[in-house]
């Protein structure tokens, strides 16, 4: 039986980096690399006929929301 995945937690740090965590795993991403990481997770979500979309699509959504917050903060 497959274990249900927890939703990723995302925190935009003061220095602009983004920390994403799910369970025991975490990654801290510099803001300038965030678009590349979003593309990576998007490709993973679509790979193998979308077989892993349940794992990766929430990551795409969480990182995209963080990117929008960062971009919005620069426009104020």
mmCIF file of the N, C-alpha and C atoms, coordinates in Angstrom:
data_MODEL
# 
_entry.id   MODEL 
# 
loop_
_atom_site.group_PDB 
_atom_site.id 
_atom_site.type_symbol 
_atom_site.label_atom_id 
_atom_site.label_alt_id 
_atom_site.label_comp_id 
_atom_site.label_asym_id 
_atom_site.label_entity_id 
_atom_site.label_seq_id 
_atom_site.pdbx_PDB_ins_code 
_atom_site.Cartn_x 
_atom_site.Cartn_y 
_atom_site.Cartn_z 
_atom_site.occupancy 
_atom_site.B_iso_or_equiv 
_atom_site.pdbx_formal_charge 
_atom_site.auth_seq_id 
_atom_site.auth_comp_id 
_atom_site.auth_asym_id 
_atom_site.auth_atom_id 
_atom_site.pdbx_PDB_model_num 
ATOM 1   N N  . UNK A 1 1  ? 0.843  -1.185 0.000   1.00 0.00 ? 1  UNK A N  1 
ATOM 2   C CA . UNK A 1 1  ? 0.000  0.000  0.000   1.00 0.00 ? 1  UNK A CA 1 
ATOM 3   C C  . UNK A 1 1  ? 0.891  1.253  0.000   1.00 0.00 ? 1  UNK A C  1 
ATOM 4   N N  . UNK A 1 2  ? 0.553  2.209  -0.846  1.00 0.00 ? 2  UNK A N  1 
ATOM 5   C CA . UNK A 1 2  ? 1.350  3.419  -0.973  1.00 0.00 ? 2  UNK A CA 1 
ATOM 6   C C  . UNK A 1 2  ? 1.012  4.398  0.158   1.00 0.00 ? 2  UNK A C  1 
ATOM 7   N N  . UNK A 1 3  ? 2.042  4.962  0.764   1.00 0.00 ? 3  UNK A N  1 
ATOM 8   C CA . UNK A 1 3  ? 1.864  5.925  1.834   1.00 0.00 ? 3  UNK A CA 1 
ATOM 9   C C  . UNK A 1 3  ? 1.403  7.252  1.253   1.00 0.00 ? 3  UNK A C  1 
ATOM 10  N N  . UNK A 1 4  ? 0.433  7.884  1.909   1.00 0.00 ? 4  UNK A N  1 
ATOM 11  C CA . UNK A 1 4  ? -0.053 9.183  1.450   1.00 0.00 ? 4  UNK A CA 1 
ATOM 12  C C  . UNK A 1 4  ? 1.019  10.241 1.694   1.00 0.00 ? 4  UNK A C  1 
ATOM 13  N N  . UNK A 1 5  ? 1.253  11.064 0.691   1.00 0.00 ? 5  UNK A N  1 
ATOM 14  C CA . UNK A 1 5  ? 2.264  12.111 0.795   1.00 0.00 ? 5  UNK A CA 1 
ATOM 15  C C  . UNK A 1 5  ? 1.706  13.322 1.515   1.00 0.00 ? 5  UNK A C  1 
ATOM 16  N N  . UNK A 1 6  ? 2.510  13.884 2.383   1.00 0.00 ? 6  UNK A N  1 
ATOM 17  C CA . UNK A 1 6  ? 2.132  15.129 3.048   1.00 0.00 ? 6  UNK A CA 1 
ATOM 18  C C  . UNK A 1 6  ? 2.351  16.286 2.080   1.00 0.00 ? 6  UNK A C  1 
ATOM 19  N N  . UNK A 1 7  ? 1.583  17.340 2.270   1.00 0.00 ? 7  UNK A N  1 
ATOM 20  C CA . UNK A 1 7  ? 1.760  18.534 1.446   1.00 0.00 ? 7  UNK A CA 1 
ATOM 21  C C  . UNK A 1 7  ? 3.111  19.169 1.773   1.00 0.00 ? 7  UNK A C  1 
ATOM 22  N N  . UNK A 1 8  ? 3.785  19.707 0.769   1.00 0.00 ? 8  UNK A N  1 
ATOM 23  C CA . UNK A 1 8  ? 5.060  20.367 1.046   1.00 0.00 ? 8  UNK A CA 1 
ATOM 24  C C  . UNK A 1 8  ? 4.837  21.664 1.832   1.00 0.00 ? 8  UNK A C  1 
ATOM 25  N N  . UNK A 1 9  ? 5.805  21.986 2.673   1.00 0.00 ? 9  UNK A N  1 
ATOM 26  C CA . UNK A 1 9  ? 5.795  23.252 3.403   1.00 0.00 ? 9  UNK A CA 1 
ATOM 27  C C  . UNK A 1 9  ? 6.844  24.148 2.762   1.00 0.00 ? 9  UNK A C  1 
ATOM 28  N N  . UNK A 1 10 ? 6.479  25.395 2.521   1.00 0.00 ? 10 UNK A N  1 
ATOM 29  C CA . UNK A 1 10 ? 7.397  26.322 1.859   1.00 0.00 ? 10 UNK A CA 1 
ATOM 30  C C  . UNK A 1 10 ? 7.547  27.574 2.711   1.00 0.00 ? 10 UNK A C  1 
ATOM 31  N N  . UNK A 1 11 ? 8.780  28.026 2.844   1.00 0.00 ? 11 UNK A N  1 
ATOM 32  C CA . UNK A 1 11 ? 9.079  29.235 3.588   1.00 0.00 ? 11 UNK A CA 1 
ATOM 33  C C  . UNK A 1 11 ? 9.994  30.104 2.735   1.00 0.00 ? 11 UNK A C  1 
ATOM 34  N N  . UNK A 1 12 ? 9.607  31.362 2.531   1.00 0.00 ? 12 UNK A N  1 
ATOM 35  C CA . UNK A 1 12 ? 10.477 32.312 1.842   1.00 0.00 ? 12 UNK A CA 1 
ATOM 36  C C  . UNK A 1 12 ? 11.326 32.974 2.920   1.00 0.00 ? 12 UNK A C  1 
ATOM 37  N N  . UNK A 1 13 ? 12.619 32.749 2.850   1.00 0.00 ? 13 UNK A N  1 
ATOM 38  C CA . UNK A 1 13 ? 13.542 33.277 3.847   1.00 0.00 ? 13 UNK A CA 1 
ATOM 39  C C  . UNK A 1 13 ? 13.835 34.752 3.586   1.00 0.00 ? 13 UNK A C  1 
ATOM 40  N N  . UNK A 1 14 ? 14.312 35.447 4.599   1.00 0.00 ? 14 UNK A N  1 
ATOM 41  C CA . UNK A 1 14 ? 14.590 36.887 4.479   1.00 0.00 ? 14 UNK A CA 1 
ATOM 42  C C  . UNK A 1 14 ? 15.581 37.213 3.373   1.00 0.00 ? 14 UNK A C  1 
ATOM 43  N N  . UNK A 1 15 ? 16.504 36.304 3.123   1.00 0.00 ? 15 UNK A N  1 
ATOM 44  C CA . UNK A 1 15 ? 17.513 36.567 2.093   1.00 0.00 ? 15 UNK A CA 1 
ATOM 45  C C  . UNK A 1 15 ? 17.019 36.205 0.690   1.00 0.00 ? 15 UNK A C  1 
ATOM 46  N N  . UNK A 1 16 ? 15.733 35.816 0.578   1.00 0.00 ? 16 UNK A N  1 
ATOM 47  C CA . UNK A 1 16 ? 15.151 35.521 -0.717  1.00 0.00 ? 16 UNK A CA 1 
ATOM 48  C C  . UNK A 1 16 ? 15.205 34.058 -1.113  1.00 0.00 ? 16 UNK A C  1 
ATOM 49  N N  . UNK A 1 17 ? 15.955 33.255 -0.362  1.00 0.00 ? 17 UNK A N  1 
ATOM 50  C CA . UNK A 1 17 ? 15.962 31.824 -0.659  1.00 0.00 ? 17 UNK A CA 1 
ATOM 51  C C  . UNK A 1 17 ? 14.628 31.221 -0.245  1.00 0.00 ? 17 UNK A C  1 
ATOM 52  N N  . UNK A 1 18 ? 14.331 30.069 -0.821  1.00 0.00 ? 18 UNK A N  1 
ATOM 53  C CA . UNK A 1 18 ? 13.081 29.361 -0.524  1.00 0.00 ? 18 UNK A CA 1 
ATOM 54  C C  . UNK A 1 18 ? 13.439 28.003 0.064   1.00 0.00 ? 18 UNK A C  1 
ATOM 55  N N  . UNK A 1 19 ? 12.836 27.699 1.186   1.00 0.00 ? 19 UNK A N  1 
ATOM 56  C CA . UNK A 1 19 ? 13.032 26.382 1.809   1.00 0.00 ? 19 UNK A CA 1 
ATOM 57  C C  . UNK A 1 19 ? 11.744 25.605 1.632   1.00 0.00 ? 19 UNK A C  1 
ATOM 58  N N  . UNK A 1 20 ? 11.852 24.432 1.024   1.00 0.00 ? 20 UNK A N  1 
ATOM 59  C CA . UNK A 1 20 ? 10.711 23.557 0.829   1.00 0.00 ? 20 UNK A CA 1 
ATOM 60  C C  . UNK A 1 20 ? 10.993 22.257 1.567   1.00 0.00 ? 20 UNK A C  1 
ATOM 61  N N  . UNK A 1 21 ? 9.991  21.749 2.265   1.00 0.00 ? 21 UNK A N  1 
ATOM 62  C CA . UNK A 1 21 ? 10.178 20.533 3.056   1.00 0.00 ? 21 UNK A CA 1 
ATOM 63  C C  . UNK A 1 21 ? 8.934  19.660 2.945   1.00 0.00 ? 21 UNK A C  1 
ATOM 64  N N  . UNK A 1 22 ? 9.183  18.367 2.982   1.00 0.00 ? 22 UNK A N  1 
ATOM 65  C CA . UNK A 1 22 ? 8.097  17.380 2.998   1.00 0.00 ? 22 UNK A CA 1 
ATOM 66  C C  . UNK A 1 22 ? 8.613  16.198 3.800   1.00 0.00 ? 22 UNK A C  1 
ATOM 67  N N  . UNK A 1 23 ? 7.972  15.952 4.924   1.00 0.00 ? 23 UNK A N  1 
ATOM 68  C CA . UNK A 1 23 ? 8.438  14.872 5.791   1.00 0.00 ? 23 UNK A CA 1 
ATOM 69  C C  . UNK A 1 23 ? 9.857  15.157 6.255   1.00 0.00 ? 23 UNK A C  1 
ATOM 70  N N  . UNK A 1 24 ? 10.749 14.183 6.098   1.00 0.00 ? 24 UNK A N  1 
ATOM 71  C CA . UNK A 1 24 ? 12.146 14.326 6.520   1.00 0.00 ? 24 UNK A CA 1 
ATOM 72  C C  . UNK A 1 24 ? 13.008 15.047 5.486   1.00 0.00 ? 24 UNK A C  1 
ATOM 73  N N  . UNK A 1 25 ? 12.514 15.195 4.267   1.00 0.00 ? 25 UNK A N  1 
ATOM 74  C CA . UNK A 1 25 ? 13.270 15.793 3.172   1.00 0.00 ? 25 UNK A CA 1 
ATOM 75  C C  . UNK A 1 25 ? 13.085 17.305 3.152   1.00 0.00 ? 25 UNK A C  1 
ATOM 76  N N  . UNK A 1 26 ? 14.143 18.040 2.803   1.00 0.00 ? 26 UNK A N  1 
ATOM 77  C CA . UNK A 1 26 ? 14.034 19.486 2.598   1.00 0.00 ? 26 UNK A CA 1 
ATOM 78  C C  . UNK A 1 26 ? 15.102 19.931 1.603   1.00 0.00 ? 26 UNK A C  1 
ATOM 79  N N  . UNK A 1 27 ? 14.858 21.087 1.031   1.00 0.00 ? 27 UNK A N  1 
ATOM 80  C CA . UNK A 1 27 ? 15.788 21.685 0.074   1.00 0.00 ? 27 UNK A CA 1 
ATOM 81  C C  . UNK A 1 27 ? 15.684 23.191 0.218   1.00 0.00 ? 27 UNK A C  1 
ATOM 82  N N  . UNK A 1 28 ? 16.805 23.881 0.175   1.00 0.00 ? 28 UNK A N  1 
ATOM 83  C CA . UNK A 1 28 ? 16.822 25.342 0.184   1.00 0.00 ? 28 UNK A CA 1 
ATOM 84  C C  . UNK A 1 28 ? 17.315 25.795 -1.178  1.00 0.00 ? 28 UNK A C  1 
ATOM 85  N N  . UNK A 1 29 ? 16.521 26.652 -1.809  1.00 0.00 ? 29 UNK A N  1 
ATOM 86  C CA . UNK A 1 29 ? 16.765 27.041 -3.198  1.00 0.00 ? 29 UNK A CA 1 
ATOM 87  C C  . UNK A 1 29 ? 16.996 28.553 -3.275  1.00 0.00 ? 29 UNK A C  1 
ATOM 88  N N  . UNK A 1 30 ? 18.103 29.007 -3.847  1.00 0.00 ? 30 UNK A N  1 
ATOM 89  C CA . UNK A 1 30 ? 18.288 30.439 -4.073  1.00 0.00 ? 30 UNK A CA 1 
ATOM 90  C C  . UNK A 1 30 ? 17.201 30.959 -5.025  1.00 0.00 ? 30 UNK A C  1 
ATOM 91  N N  . UNK A 1 31 ? 16.754 32.168 -4.800  1.00 0.00 ? 31 UNK A N  1 
ATOM 92  C CA . UNK A 1 31 ? 15.657 32.729 -5.592  1.00 0.00 ? 31 UNK A CA 1 
ATOM 93  C C  . UNK A 1 31 ? 15.948 32.698 -7.086  1.00 0.00 ? 31 UNK A C  1 
ATOM 94  N N  . UNK A 1 32 ? 17.192 32.960 -7.486  1.00 0.00 ? 32 UNK A N  1 
ATOM 95  C CA . UNK A 1 32 ? 17.500 32.992 -8.915  1.00 0.00 ? 32 UNK A CA 1 
ATOM 96  C C  . UNK A 1 32 ? 17.439 31.608 -9.561  1.00 0.00 ? 32 UNK A C  1 
ATOM 97  N N  . UNK A 1 33 ? 17.485 30.552 -8.762  1.00 0.00 ? 33 UNK A N  1 
ATOM 98  C CA . UNK A 1 33 ? 17.377 29.187 -9.295  1.00 0.00 ? 33 UNK A CA 1 
ATOM 99  C C  . UNK A 1 33 ? 15.966 28.623 -9.195  1.00 0.00 ? 33 UNK A C  1 
ATOM 100 N N  . UNK A 1 34 ? 15.068 29.375 -8.593  1.00 0.00 ? 34 UNK A N  1 
ATOM 101 C CA . UNK A 1 34 ? 13.710 28.880 -8.389  1.00 0.00 ? 34 UNK A CA 1 
ATOM 102 C C  . UNK A 1 34 ? 12.991 28.537 -9.694  1.00 0.00 ? 34 UNK A C  1 
ATOM 103 N N  . UNK A 1 35 ? 13.049 29.373 -10.738 1.00 0.00 ? 35 UNK A N  1 
ATOM 104 C CA . UNK A 1 35 ? 12.387 28.989 -11.987 1.00 0.00 ? 35 UNK A CA 1 
ATOM 105 C C  . UNK A 1 35 ? 12.893 27.652 -12.551 1.00 0.00 ? 35 UNK A C  1 
ATOM 106 N N  . UNK A 1 36 ? 14.192 27.400 -12.442 1.00 0.00 ? 36 UNK A N  1 
ATOM 107 C CA . UNK A 1 36 ? 14.743 26.128 -12.935 1.00 0.00 ? 36 UNK A CA 1 
ATOM 108 C C  . UNK A 1 36 ? 14.225 24.948 -12.117 1.00 0.00 ? 36 UNK A C  1 
ATOM 109 N N  . UNK A 1 37 ? 14.105 25.123 -10.803 1.00 0.00 ? 37 UNK A N  1 
ATOM 110 C CA . UNK A 1 37 ? 13.585 24.038 -9.965  1.00 0.00 ? 37 UNK A CA 1 
ATOM 111 C C  . UNK A 1 37 ? 12.111 23.792 -10.263 1.00 0.00 ? 37 UNK A C  1 
ATOM 112 N N  . UNK A 1 38 ? 11.351 24.848 -10.532 1.00 0.00 ? 38 UNK A N  1 
ATOM 113 C CA . UNK A 1 38 ? 9.943  24.685 -10.900 1.00 0.00 ? 38 UNK A CA 1 
ATOM 114 C C  . UNK A 1 38 ? 9.852  23.898 -12.203 1.00 0.00 ? 38 UNK A C  1 
ATOM 115 N N  . UNK A 1 39 ? 10.692 24.228 -13.183 1.00 0.00 ? 39 UNK A N  1 
ATOM 116 C CA . UNK A 1 39 ? 10.705 23.483 -14.448 1.00 0.00 ? 39 UNK A CA 1 
ATOM 117 C C  . UNK A 1 39 ? 11.065 22.019 -14.211 1.00 0.00 ? 39 UNK A C  1 
ATOM 118 N N  . UNK A 1 40 ? 12.057 21.772 -13.352 1.00 0.00 ? 40 UNK A N  1 
ATOM 119 C CA . UNK A 1 40 ? 12.465 20.402 -13.047 1.00 0.00 ? 40 UNK A CA 1 
ATOM 120 C C  . UNK A 1 40 ? 11.303 19.602 -12.460 1.00 0.00 ? 40 UNK A C  1 
ATOM 121 N N  . UNK A 1 41 ? 10.648 20.156 -11.442 1.00 0.00 ? 41 UNK A N  1 
ATOM 122 C CA . UNK A 1 41 ? 9.539  19.427 -10.813 1.00 0.00 ? 41 UNK A CA 1 
ATOM 123 C C  . UNK A 1 41 ? 8.350  19.285 -11.762 1.00 0.00 ? 41 UNK A C  1 
ATOM 124 N N  . UNK A 1 42 ? 8.159  20.250 -12.666 1.00 0.00 ? 42 UNK A N  1 
ATOM 125 C CA . UNK A 1 42 ? 7.096  20.140 -13.670 1.00 0.00 ? 42 UNK A CA 1 
ATOM 126 C C  . UNK A 1 42 ? 7.383  18.970 -14.608 1.00 0.00 ? 42 UNK A C  1 
ATOM 127 N N  . UNK A 1 43 ? 8.642  18.863 -15.055 1.00 0.00 ? 43 UNK A N  1 
ATOM 128 C CA . UNK A 1 43 ? 9.012  17.726 -15.908 1.00 0.00 ? 43 UNK A CA 1 
ATOM 129 C C  . UNK A 1 43 ? 8.808  16.402 -15.175 1.00 0.00 ? 43 UNK A C  1 
ATOM 130 N N  . UNK A 1 44 ? 9.199  16.334 -13.914 1.00 0.00 ? 44 UNK A N  1 
ATOM 131 C CA . UNK A 1 44 ? 9.032  15.110 -13.136 1.00 0.00 ? 44 UNK A CA 1 
ATOM 132 C C  . UNK A 1 44 ? 7.553  14.751 -12.982 1.00 0.00 ? 44 UNK A C  1 
ATOM 133 N N  . UNK A 1 45 ? 6.702  15.760 -12.793 1.00 0.00 ? 45 UNK A N  1 
ATOM 134 C CA . UNK A 1 45 ? 5.261  15.516 -12.646 1.00 0.00 ? 45 UNK A CA 1 
ATOM 135 C C  . UNK A 1 45 ? 4.660  14.938 -13.923 1.00 0.00 ? 45 UNK A C  1 
ATOM 136 N N  . UNK A 1 46 ? 5.201  15.344 -15.076 1.00 0.00 ? 46 UNK A N  1 
ATOM 137 C CA . UNK A 1 46 ? 4.674  14.896 -16.362 1.00 0.00 ? 46 UNK A CA 1 
ATOM 138 C C  . UNK A 1 46 ? 5.344  13.618 -16.869 1.00 0.00 ? 46 UNK A C  1 
ATOM 139 N N  . UNK A 1 47 ? 6.468  13.257 -16.283 1.00 0.00 ? 47 UNK A N  1 
ATOM 140 C CA . UNK A 1 47 ? 7.234  12.097 -16.755 1.00 0.00 ? 47 UNK A CA 1 
ATOM 141 C C  . UNK A 1 47 ? 6.458  10.800 -16.568 1.00 0.00 ? 47 UNK A C  1 
ATOM 142 N N  . UNK A 1 48 ? 6.783  9.846  -17.405 1.00 0.00 ? 48 UNK A N  1 
ATOM 143 C CA . UNK A 1 48 ? 6.205  8.498  -17.334 1.00 0.00 ? 48 UNK A CA 1 
ATOM 144 C C  . UNK A 1 48 ? 4.681  8.545  -17.323 1.00 0.00 ? 48 UNK A C  1 
ATOM 145 N N  . UNK A 1 49 ? 4.144  9.376  -18.204 1.00 0.00 ? 49 UNK A N  1 
ATOM 146 C CA . UNK A 1 49 ? 2.688  9.470  -18.323 1.00 0.00 ? 49 UNK A CA 1 
ATOM 147 C C  . UNK A 1 49 ? 2.007  10.063 -17.103 1.00 0.00 ? 49 UNK A C  1 
ATOM 148 N N  . UNK A 1 50 ? 2.748  10.840 -16.332 1.00 0.00 ? 50 UNK A N  1 
ATOM 149 C CA . UNK A 1 50 ? 2.162  11.475 -15.152 1.00 0.00 ? 50 UNK A CA 1 
ATOM 150 C C  . UNK A 1 50 ? 2.068  10.547 -13.953 1.00 0.00 ? 50 UNK A C  1 
ATOM 151 N N  . UNK A 1 51 ? 2.781  9.443  -14.023 1.00 0.00 ? 51 UNK A N  1 
ATOM 152 C CA . UNK A 1 51 ? 2.697  8.453  -12.948 1.00 0.00 ? 51 UNK A CA 1 
ATOM 153 C C  . UNK A 1 51 ? 3.114  9.019  -11.588 1.00 0.00 ? 51 UNK A C  1 
ATOM 154 N N  . UNK A 1 52 ? 3.996  10.004 -11.589 1.00 0.00 ? 52 UNK A N  1 
ATOM 155 C CA . UNK A 1 52 ? 4.465  10.580 -10.330 1.00 0.00 ? 52 UNK A CA 1 
ATOM 156 C C  . UNK A 1 52 ? 3.893  11.972 -10.068 1.00 0.00 ? 52 UNK A C  1 
ATOM 157 N N  . UNK A 1 53 ? 2.854  12.330 -10.778 1.00 0.00 ? 53 UNK A N  1 
ATOM 158 C CA . UNK A 1 53 ? 2.267  13.664 -10.630 1.00 0.00 ? 53 UNK A CA 1 
ATOM 159 C C  . UNK A 1 53 ? 1.795  13.923 -9.205  1.00 0.00 ? 53 UNK A C  1 
ATOM 160 N N  . UNK A 1 54 ? 1.266  12.920 -8.543  1.00 0.00 ? 54 UNK A N  1 
ATOM 161 C CA . UNK A 1 54 ? 0.790  13.115 -7.169  1.00 0.00 ? 54 UNK A CA 1 
ATOM 162 C C  . UNK A 1 54 ? 1.921  13.539 -6.242  1.00 0.00 ? 54 UNK A C  1 
ATOM 163 N N  . UNK A 1 55 ? 3.140  13.116 -6.546  1.00 0.00 ? 55 UNK A N  1 
ATOM 164 C CA . UNK A 1 55 ? 4.286  13.485 -5.724  1.00 0.00 ? 55 UNK A CA 1 
ATOM 165 C C  . UNK A 1 55 ? 4.838  14.858 -6.095  1.00 0.00 ? 55 UNK A C  1 
ATOM 166 N N  . UNK A 1 56 ? 4.889  15.147 -7.387  1.00 0.00 ? 56 UNK A N  1 
ATOM 167 C CA . UNK A 1 56 ? 5.587  16.348 -7.834  1.00 0.00 ? 56 UNK A CA 1 
ATOM 168 C C  . UNK A 1 56 ? 4.701  17.567 -8.085  1.00 0.00 ? 56 UNK A C  1 
ATOM 169 N N  . UNK A 1 57 ? 3.454  17.393 -8.460  1.00 0.00 ? 57 UNK A N  1 
ATOM 170 C CA . UNK A 1 57 ? 2.608  18.550 -8.747  1.00 0.00 ? 57 UNK A CA 1 
ATOM 171 C C  . UNK A 1 57 ? 2.424  19.460 -7.529  1.00 0.00 ? 57 UNK A C  1 
ATOM 172 N N  . UNK A 1 58 ? 2.250  18.924 -6.321  1.00 0.00 ? 58 UNK A N  1 
ATOM 173 C CA . UNK A 1 58 ? 2.178  19.812 -5.158  1.00 0.00 ? 58 UNK A CA 1 
ATOM 174 C C  . UNK A 1 58 ? 3.465  20.629 -4.953  1.00 0.00 ? 58 UNK A C  1 
ATOM 175 N N  . UNK A 1 59 ? 4.600  20.059 -5.338  1.00 0.00 ? 59 UNK A N  1 
ATOM 176 C CA . UNK A 1 59 ? 5.862  20.788 -5.244  1.00 0.00 ? 59 UNK A CA 1 
ATOM 177 C C  . UNK A 1 59 ? 5.862  21.956 -6.232  1.00 0.00 ? 59 UNK A C  1 
ATOM 178 N N  . UNK A 1 60 ? 5.387  21.691 -7.448  1.00 0.00 ? 60 UNK A N  1 
ATOM 179 C CA . UNK A 1 60 ? 5.296  22.739 -8.471  1.00 0.00 ? 60 UNK A CA 1 
ATOM 180 C C  . UNK A 1 60 ? 4.410  23.868 -7.967  1.00 0.00 ? 60 UNK A C  1 
ATOM 181 N N  . UNK A 1 61 ? 3.263  23.529 -7.443  1.00 0.00 ? 61 UNK A N  1 
ATOM 182 C CA . UNK A 1 61 ? 2.316  24.543 -6.973  1.00 0.00 ? 61 UNK A CA 1 
ATOM 183 C C  . UNK A 1 61 ? 2.882  25.351 -5.817  1.00 0.00 ? 61 UNK A C  1 
ATOM 184 N N  . UNK A 1 62 ? 3.517  24.692 -4.863  1.00 0.00 ? 62 UNK A N  1 
ATOM 185 C CA . UNK A 1 62 ? 4.085  25.384 -3.708  1.00 0.00 ? 62 UNK A CA 1 
ATOM 186 C C  . UNK A 1 62 ? 5.225  26.310 -4.115  1.00 0.00 ? 62 UNK A C  1 
ATOM 187 N N  . UNK A 1 63 ? 6.112  25.828 -4.982  1.00 0.00 ? 63 UNK A N  1 
ATOM 188 C CA . UNK A 1 63 ? 7.238  26.659 -5.419  1.00 0.00 ? 63 UNK A CA 1 
ATOM 189 C C  . UNK A 1 63 ? 6.775  27.816 -6.300  1.00 0.00 ? 63 UNK A C  1 
ATOM 190 N N  . UNK A 1 64 ? 5.759  27.577 -7.121  1.00 0.00 ? 64 UNK A N  1 
ATOM 191 C CA . UNK A 1 64 ? 5.217  28.652 -7.953  1.00 0.00 ? 64 UNK A CA 1 
ATOM 192 C C  . UNK A 1 64 ? 4.606  29.748 -7.089  1.00 0.00 ? 64 UNK A C  1 
ATOM 193 N N  . UNK A 1 65 ? 3.894  29.364 -6.046  1.00 0.00 ? 65 UNK A N  1 
ATOM 194 C CA . UNK A 1 65 ? 3.317  30.343 -5.122  1.00 0.00 ? 65 UNK A CA 1 
ATOM 195 C C  . UNK A 1 65 ? 4.418  31.150 -4.435  1.00 0.00 ? 65 UNK A C  1 
ATOM 196 N N  . UNK A 1 66 ? 5.499  30.497 -4.043  1.00 0.00 ? 66 UNK A N  1 
ATOM 197 C CA . UNK A 1 66 ? 6.628  31.193 -3.419  1.00 0.00 ? 66 UNK A CA 1 
ATOM 198 C C  . UNK A 1 66 ? 7.264  32.166 -4.408  1.00 0.00 ? 66 UNK A C  1 
ATOM 199 N N  . UNK A 1 67 ? 7.428  31.738 -5.656  1.00 0.00 ? 67 UNK A N  1 
ATOM 200 C CA . UNK A 1 67 ? 8.010  32.609 -6.688  1.00 0.00 ? 67 UNK A CA 1 
ATOM 201 C C  . UNK A 1 67 ? 7.145  33.850 -6.894  1.00 0.00 ? 67 UNK A C  1 
ATOM 202 N N  . UNK A 1 68 ? 5.839  33.664 -6.897  1.00 0.00 ? 68 UNK A N  1 
ATOM 203 C CA . UNK A 1 68 ? 4.936  34.821 -7.049  1.00 0.00 ? 68 UNK A CA 1 
ATOM 204 C C  . UNK A 1 68 ? 5.069  35.784 -5.878  1.00 0.00 ? 68 UNK A C  1 
ATOM 205 N N  . UNK A 1 69 ? 5.231  35.247 -4.652  1.00 0.00 ? 69 UNK A N  1 
ATOM 206 C CA . UNK A 1 69 ? 5.427  36.114 -3.495  1.00 0.00 ? 69 UNK A CA 1 
ATOM 207 C C  . UNK A 1 69 ? 6.722  36.907 -3.625  1.00 0.00 ? 69 UNK A C  1 
ATOM 208 N N  . UNK A 1 70 ? 7.779  36.252 -4.057  1.00 0.00 ? 70 UNK A N  1 
ATOM 209 C CA . UNK A 1 70 ? 9.065  36.924 -4.230  1.00 0.00 ? 70 UNK A CA 1 
ATOM 210 C C  . UNK A 1 70 ? 8.954  38.002 -5.304  1.00 0.00 ? 70 UNK A C  1 
ATOM 211 N N  . UNK A 1 71 ? 8.369  37.647 -6.427  1.00 0.00 ? 71 UNK A N  1 
ATOM 212 C CA . UNK A 1 71 ? 8.215  38.614 -7.524  1.00 0.00 ? 71 UNK A CA 1 
ATOM 213 C C  . UNK A 1 71 ? 7.331  39.788 -7.096  1.00 0.00 ? 71 UNK A C  1 
ATOM 214 N N  . UNK A 1 72 ? 6.271  39.505 -6.353  1.00 0.00 ? 72 UNK A N  1 
ATOM 215 C CA . UNK A 1 72 ? 5.377  40.550 -5.868  1.00 0.00 ? 72 UNK A CA 1 
ATOM 216 C C  . UNK A 1 72 ? 6.054  41.482 -4.890  1.00 0.00 ? 72 UNK A C  1 
ATOM 217 N N  . UNK A 1 73 ? 6.945  40.946 -4.069  1.00 0.00 ? 73 UNK A N  1 
ATOM 218 C CA . UNK A 1 73 ? 7.655  41.745 -3.083  1.00 0.00 ? 73 UNK A CA 1 
ATOM 219 C C  . UNK A 1 73 ? 8.589  42.746 -3.758  1.00 0.00 ? 73 UNK A C  1 
ATOM 220 N N  . UNK A 1 74 ? 9.061  42.401 -4.950  1.00 0.00 ? 74 UNK A N  1 
ATOM 221 C CA . UNK A 1 74 ? 9.959  43.302 -5.684  1.00 0.00 ? 74 UNK A CA 1 
ATOM 222 C C  . UNK A 1 74 ? 9.234  44.418 -6.390  1.00 0.00 ? 74 UNK A C  1 
ATOM 223 N N  . UNK A 1 75 ? 7.905  44.345 -6.434  1.00 0.00 ? 75 UNK A N  1 
ATOM 224 C CA . UNK A 1 75 ? 7.135  45.367 -7.150  1.00 0.00 ? 75 UNK A CA 1 
ATOM 225 C C  . UNK A 1 75 ? 6.516  46.395 -6.215  1.00 0.00 ? 75 UNK A C  1 
ATOM 226 N N  . UNK A 1 76 ? 6.862  46.375 -4.961  1.00 0.00 ? 76 UNK A N  1 
ATOM 227 C CA . UNK A 1 76 ? 6.211  47.275 -4.014  1.00 0.00 ? 76 UNK A CA 1 
ATOM 228 C C  . UNK A 1 76 ? 7.065  48.339 -3.611  1.00 0.00 ? 76 UNK A C  1 
# 
